[in-house]
Amino acid sequence: MRNPGKAQAGGTILVAGGAGFIGSHLCAALLDAGANVTCIDNMQTALPSNLPRLAGRDRFTFIEADITQPLPDAITADPARWTHIYNLACAASPPLYQADPEHTMLTNVVGTNQLLRLAEQAGARFLLTSTSEVYGDPEVHPQPEDYRGNVSCTGPRACYDEGKRAAETLTFDYARMNRADVRVARIFNTYGPQMRMDDGRVVSNLIVQALEGAKLTIYGSGAQTRSFCYVADTVDALIRLMDSEMVQPLPVNIGNQNEITILELVTAMEAVAGRSLDVTYHDLPQDDPQRRRPDITRARNVLGWEPTTPLAAGLRHTYDWFAGELTATAPLSAQRVA
């Protein structure tokens, strides 16, 4: 049995976006593995309560900064100390990344380039968290890594979709020029505790609405599909990918192959809530993908990985966490987008 993170134990690891949803779980897992972890985050979209869960732990440091700006001296003064650099910095839900599209694009391009330069100076391994959104509204199903996608370069989601595609280009260019040792993960729909309640993605939307007794918002007919991966499985894959040895770096899909419709997700949510849930239908947002399912053959072969958390169990953990969070907050009134 592999021991994910063994190669990173004792290392000094920089996690950009480490206060965010996936990033905070990753920081905790790396600390558990014995690494020294520094988190850099501008806190633009991170859940503030994620930091106290990490701040009291040994070997953890937080730096509030924006990677679109020059990196702070605390990071660049001694680049040789960094052994691994994870880039998770970017808003990932449509309402959050569309709220400031210029910053979203610059985070992916300028920020990624700055972290790649740091990796080059440090001789550190670099991992970019890219996204299934590089496939756009796919015409190939399921999506393998060699599929080039069907992305609108002018639509409202382009700041994120094209930003991540550009970040991948930069990352692989550094590899081709032998300037950095890189890895690229294409993350599919991930859910779990420590998401913002107004995150805007479908799982958090439906859970919060169910807990508040509101009708569940369904965009389109609800026949569109997604493949939901629990956050612990996603983090396990990221650590394995960082550890992996590749002769030629290639993108790796990280996600769950269990494809369901949004209406089937509602049914699963009803089982967790223990009651029937009313729904209301709204127009589908522009460029919203109709189908989404990863081909994870490469992850199985290269990482020895596949997700192990059943949807029912993952939803239960997530639902219970949100229920605890809502006991201390007022009901949310912000409009949410799937």
VEXDREN-2710 file (C-alpha; in Angstrom, 1 decimal):
% VEXDREN-2710
k/r/px/py/pz
1/MET/0.0/0.0/0.0
2/ARG/1.3/3.4/-0.9
3/ASN/1.8/6.1/1.7
4/PRO/0.7/9.3/0.0
5/GLY/2.7/12.3/1.2
6/LYS/5.7/10.3/2.3
7/ALA/8.0/12.1/-0.2
8/GLN/6.7/15.4/1.2
9/ALA/7.1/14.6/4.9
10/GLY/9.6/17.0/6.4
11/GLY/9.5/19.2/3.4
12/THR/8.7/22.9/3.3
13/ILE/5.6/23.3/1.2
14/LEU/4.0/26.4/-0.1
15/VAL/0.2/26.2/-0.7
16/ALA/-1.2/29.1/-2.7
17/GLY/-5.0/29.4/-2.0
18/GLY/-4.5/27.2/1.1
19/ALA/-7.3/28.9/3.1
20/GLY/-9.9/28.0/0.5
21/PHE/-12.1/24.9/0.4
22/ILE/-9.8/22.3/-1.1
23/GLY/-6.7/24.2/0.0
24/SER/-7.5/24.1/3.7
25/HIS/-8.1/20.3/3.5
26/LEU/-4.8/19.9/1.6
27/CYS/-2.9/21.9/4.2
28/ALA/-4.3/19.8/7.0
29/ALA/-3.4/16.6/5.2
30/LEU/0.2/17.8/4.5
31/LEU/0.6/18.7/8.2
32/ASP/-0.7/15.3/9.1
33/ALA/2.0/13.8/6.8
34/GLY/4.7/15.7/8.7
35/ALA/5.3/18.6/6.3
36/ASN/6.0/22.2/7.1
37/VAL/3.3/24.2/5.4
38/THR/3.1/27.8/4.5
39/CYS/-0.3/29.1/3.2
40/ILE/-0.5/32.2/1.1
41/ASP/-4.1/33.5/0.4
42/ASN/-5.7/36.9/-0.3
43/MET/-8.8/35.7/1.6
44/GLN/-11.0/37.1/-1.3
45/THR/-13.1/34.0/-1.4
46/ALA/-11.8/31.7/1.4
47/LEU/-14.0/30.9/4.3
48/PRO/-12.4/32.8/7.2
49/SER/-13.2/30.0/9.7
50/ASN/-10.9/27.7/7.7
51/LEU/-7.8/29.4/9.1
52/PRO/-8.4/28.9/12.8
53/ARG/-8.6/25.2/12.1
54/LEU/-5.0/25.4/10.9
55/ALA/-3.5/28.3/12.8
56/GLY/-3.0/26.4/16.0
57/ARG/-1.1/23.6/14.5
58/ASP/2.7/23.1/14.6
59/ARG/4.6/23.7/11.4
60/PHE/1.9/25.9/9.9
61/THR/2.4/29.5/8.7
62/PHE/-0.1/31.9/7.1
63/ILE/0.7/34.8/4.9
64/GLU/-2.1/37.1/3.6
65/ALA/-1.1/38.2/0.1
66/ASP/-2.3/38.1/-3.5
67/ILE/-0.3/36.2/-6.1
68/THR/-1.2/38.7/-8.8
69/GLN/1.1/41.1/-6.9
70/PRO/4.8/40.7/-6.3
71/LEU/5.3/37.8/-3.9
72/PRO/6.2/39.0/-0.3
73/ASP/9.7/38.8/1.0
74/ALA/8.7/36.2/3.5
75/ILE/8.3/33.8/0.5
76/THR/11.0/35.0/-1.9
77/ALA/13.9/35.9/0.5
78/ASP/15.0/32.3/0.8
79/PRO/13.5/30.4/-2.2
80/ALA/15.8/27.4/-1.7
81/ARG/13.8/26.3/1.3
82/TRP/10.7/25.4/-0.7
83/THR/10.6/21.7/-1.7
84/HIS/7.0/21.7/-3.1
85/ILE/4.6/24.4/-4.4
86/TYR/0.9/23.8/-4.8
87/ASN/-1.1/26.4/-6.8
88/LEU/-4.8/26.3/-5.7
89/ALA/-5.2/30.1/-5.9
90/CYS/-8.3/31.1/-7.8
91/ALA/-12.0/31.4/-7.1
92/ALA/-13.6/28.2/-8.4
93/SER/-17.4/28.8/-8.3
94/PRO/-19.1/30.7/-11.2
95/PRO/-20.6/33.6/-9.1
96/LEU/-17.3/34.2/-7.3
97/TYR/-15.0/34.0/-10.3
98/GLN/-17.4/36.0/-12.5
99/ALA/-17.7/38.8/-9.8
100/ASP/-14.1/40.0/-10.7
101/PRO/-13.2/38.4/-14.1
102/GLU/-10.1/40.4/-14.6
103/HIS/-8.7/39.2/-11.2
104/THR/-9.7/35.7/-12.1
105/MET/-7.7/35.8/-15.3
106/LEU/-4.7/37.5/-13.8
107/THR/-4.6/35.0/-10.9
108/ASN/-4.4/32.2/-13.4
109/VAL/-1.8/33.8/-15.6
110/VAL/0.3/36.3/-13.6
111/GLY/-0.1/34.3/-10.4
112/THR/0.8/31.0/-11.9
113/ASN/3.8/32.5/-13.7
114/GLN/5.1/34.0/-10.4
115/LEU/4.8/30.7/-8.6
116/LEU/6.5/28.9/-11.5
117/ARG/9.4/31.3/-11.4
118/LEU/9.7/30.7/-7.6
119/ALA/9.7/26.9/-8.3
120/GLU/12.4/27.4/-10.8
121/GLN/14.6/29.4/-8.4
122/ALA/13.9/26.9/-5.6
123/GLY/14.3/23.7/-7.6
124/ALA/10.9/22.8/-6.1
125/ARG/8.3/20.6/-7.6
126/PHE/5.2/22.6/-8.7
127/LEU/1.6/21.4/-8.9
128/LEU/-1.1/23.3/-10.7
129/THR/-4.7/22.6/-9.8
130/SER/-6.5/23.0/-13.1
131/THR/-10.1/22.1/-13.8
132/SER/-12.6/20.1/-15.8
133/GLU/-13.7/23.5/-17.1
134/VAL/-10.9/23.3/-19.6
135/TYR/-13.2/20.8/-21.5
136/GLY/-16.0/23.4/-21.6
137/ASP/-19.3/22.0/-22.7
138/PRO/-17.8/18.7/-23.9
139/GLU/-18.6/17.0/-27.1
140/VAL/-16.6/13.9/-26.1
141/HIS/-17.9/11.8/-23.2
142/PRO/-16.5/10.9/-20.8
143/GLN/-13.6/13.4/-21.0
144/PRO/-10.1/12.0/-21.3
145/GLU/-7.0/14.2/-20.8
146/ASP/-6.3/14.3/-24.6
147/TYR/-9.6/15.8/-25.4
148/ARG/-9.1/19.5/-26.3
149/GLY/-12.4/20.7/-25.2
150/ASN/-15.3/22.9/-26.4
151/VAL/-14.8/26.2/-24.6
152/SER/-16.3/29.6/-25.4
153/CYS/-13.4/32.1/-25.3
154/THR/-15.8/35.1/-25.1
155/GLY/-18.5/34.0/-22.7
156/PRO/-19.0/34.9/-19.0
157/ARG/-17.1/31.7/-17.8
158/ALA/-14.1/32.3/-20.1
159/CYS/-12.2/34.2/-17.4
160/TYR/-11.9/31.0/-15.5
161/ASP/-12.0/28.4/-18.3
162/GLU/-9.5/30.2/-20.5
163/GLY/-7.5/31.3/-17.5
164/LYS/-6.9/27.7/-16.4
165/ARG/-6.1/26.7/-20.0
166/ALA/-3.5/29.5/-20.1
167/ALA/-2.1/28.4/-16.7
168/GLU/-1.7/24.9/-18.1
169/THR/0.1/26.3/-21.1
170/LEU/2.6/28.2/-18.9
171/THR/3.1/25.2/-16.7
172/PHE/3.9/22.8/-19.5
173/ASP/6.1/25.4/-21.2
174/TYR/8.2/25.6/-18.1
175/ALA/8.5/21.8/-18.2
176/ARG/9.4/21.7/-21.9
177/MET/12.2/24.3/-21.3
178/ASN/13.4/22.3/-18.3
179/ARG/12.8/25.2/-16.0
180/ALA/10.6/23.4/-13.5
181/ASP/9.4/20.0/-12.5
182/VAL/5.6/20.2/-12.8
183/ARG/2.4/18.3/-12.3
184/VAL/-1.1/19.3/-13.5
185/ALA/-4.4/18.1/-11.9
186/ARG/-7.7/18.7/-13.7
187/ILE/-10.2/18.6/-10.8
188/PHE/-13.8/17.7/-11.4
189/ASN/-16.7/18.7/-9.2
190/THR/-15.5/18.4/-5.6
191/TYR/-17.7/18.9/-2.5
192/GLY/-17.5/18.6/1.3
193/PRO/-17.2/20.4/4.5
194/GLN/-15.5/23.9/4.7
195/MET/-17.2/25.2/1.6
196/ARG/-18.7/28.7/1.8
197/MET/-22.4/28.7/2.4
198/ASP/-22.8/31.2/-0.5
199/ASP/-20.2/29.3/-2.6
200/GLY/-22.6/29.1/-5.5
201/ARG/-22.0/25.5/-6.5
202/VAL/-24.8/23.0/-6.7
203/VAL/-24.1/20.8/-3.6
204/SER/-23.7/23.8/-1.2
205/ASN/-26.7/25.5/-2.8
206/LEU/-29.0/22.6/-2.3
207/ILE/-27.8/21.7/1.2
208/VAL/-28.2/25.3/2.5
209/GLN/-31.6/25.6/0.9
210/ALA/-32.7/22.3/2.4
211/LEU/-31.5/23.3/5.8
212/GLU/-33.3/26.7/5.6
213/GLY/-36.5/25.1/4.4
214/ALA/-36.4/26.9/1.1
215/LYS/-37.2/25.4/-2.3
216/LEU/-34.2/23.9/-4.0
217/THR/-33.1/25.9/-7.0
218/ILE/-32.7/23.9/-10.2
219/TYR/-31.2/25.5/-13.3
220/GLY/-32.4/24.2/-16.6
221/SER/-34.3/20.9/-16.6
222/GLY/-32.1/19.2/-14.0
223/ALA/-31.1/16.6/-16.6
224/GLN/-27.6/18.0/-16.9
225/THR/-25.0/15.7/-15.3
226/ARG/-22.1/16.1/-12.9
227/SER/-19.7/13.6/-11.3
228/PHE/-19.2/14.5/-7.6
229/CYS/-16.0/13.7/-5.8
230/TYR/-15.6/14.0/-2.0
231/VAL/-12.9/16.4/-0.9
232/ALA/-10.9/13.9/1.0
233/ASP/-10.6/11.8/-2.1
234/THR/-9.5/14.8/-4.2
235/VAL/-6.9/15.8/-1.7
236/ASP/-5.5/12.2/-1.6
237/ALA/-5.1/12.4/-5.4
238/LEU/-3.4/15.8/-5.3
239/ILE/-0.8/14.5/-2.8
240/ARG/-0.3/11.3/-4.8
241/LEU/0.2/13.4/-8.0
242/MET/2.8/15.6/-6.3
243/ASP/4.6/12.5/-5.2
244/SER/4.4/10.8/-8.6
245/GLU/7.4/10.3/-10.9
246/MET/6.6/11.1/-14.5
247/VAL/9.1/10.9/-17.4
248/GLN/6.9/13.3/-19.3
249/PRO/4.5/15.4/-17.2
250/LEU/0.9/15.0/-18.4
251/PRO/-2.4/16.4/-17.1
252/VAL/-4.3/14.0/-14.8
253/ASN/-8.1/14.0/-14.3
254/ILE/-9.1/13.9/-10.7
255/GLY/-12.8/13.1/-10.1
256/ASN/-15.5/10.5/-9.7
257/GLN/-16.8/8.5/-12.6
258/ASN/-20.2/8.1/-11.0
259/GLU/-22.2/10.4/-13.3
260/ILE/-25.6/11.6/-12.1
261/THR/-28.2/14.2/-13.1
262/ILE/-28.9/17.2/-10.9
263/LEU/-32.4/15.8/-10.3
264/GLU/-30.8/12.5/-9.1
265/LEU/-28.6/14.7/-6.8
266/VAL/-31.9/16.1/-5.4
267/THR/-33.1/12.6/-4.7
268/ALA/-29.8/11.8/-2.9
269/MET/-30.2/15.0/-0.9
270/GLU/-33.8/14.0/0.1
271/ALA/-32.4/10.7/1.6
272/VAL/-29.9/12.7/3.7
273/ALA/-32.4/15.3/4.8
274/GLY/-35.0/12.6/5.6
275/ARG/-37.9/14.3/3.8
276/SER/-39.2/15.4/0.4
277/LEU/-37.8/18.6/-0.9
278/ASP/-39.6/21.1/-3.2
279/VAL/-37.8/22.5/-6.2
280/THR/-38.1/25.6/-8.3
281/TYR/-36.7/25.8/-11.9
282/HIS/-34.7/28.7/-13.3
283/ASP/-33.0/29.4/-16.7
284/LEU/-29.8/27.6/-17.3
285/PRO/-26.7/30.0/-17.0
286/GLN/-24.9/30.7/-20.3
287/ASP/-22.3/28.1/-21.3
288/ASP/-23.2/25.8/-18.4
289/PRO/-22.0/22.3/-19.4
290/GLN/-24.6/19.7/-20.1
291/ARG/-22.5/16.6/-19.2
292/ARG/-19.5/16.2/-17.1
293/ARG/-17.7/12.9/-16.3
294/PRO/-14.0/12.3/-16.1
295/ASP/-12.1/9.4/-17.6
296/ILE/-9.7/8.6/-14.7
297/THR/-7.8/5.8/-16.4
298/ARG/-4.6/7.8/-16.1
299/ALA/-5.1/8.5/-12.4
300/ARG/-5.6/4.8/-11.8
301/ASN/-2.5/3.8/-13.7
302/VAL/-0.2/6.6/-12.6
303/LEU/-1.3/7.3/-9.1
304/GLY/-3.0/4.0/-8.1
305/TRP/-5.9/6.2/-7.2
306/GLU/-9.7/6.2/-7.5
307/PRO/-12.3/7.8/-5.2
308/THR/-13.6/5.7/-2.4
309/THR/-16.2/7.8/-0.6
310/PRO/-19.8/6.9/-1.7
311/LEU/-22.0/9.9/-2.5
312/ALA/-24.4/9.1/0.3
313/ALA/-21.6/9.2/2.9
314/GLY/-20.0/12.3/1.5
315/LEU/-23.3/14.2/1.4
316/ARG/-24.1/13.1/4.9
317/HIS/-20.7/14.5/6.2
318/THR/-21.2/17.7/4.2
319/TYR/-24.9/18.2/5.3
320/ASP/-24.0/17.7/8.9
321/TRP/-21.2/20.2/8.7
322/PHE/-23.4/22.8/7.1
323/ALA/-26.0/22.2/9.7
324/GLY/-23.5/23.0/12.4
325/GLU/-22.3/26.1/10.6
326/LEU/-25.9/27.4/10.2
327/THR/-26.6/27.2/13.9
328/ALA/-24.4/30.3/14.3
329/THR/-25.4/32.3/11.2
330/ALA/-28.5/34.0/9.9
331/PRO/-30.3/32.6/6.9
332/LEU/-28.6/33.5/3.6
333/SER/-30.5/35.6/1.1
334/ALA/-27.8/35.9/-1.6
335/GLN/-28.7/34.6/-5.0
336/ARG/-26.9/31.4/-5.8
337/VAL/-25.9/30.1/-9.2
338/ALA/-25.4/26.4/-10.0
END
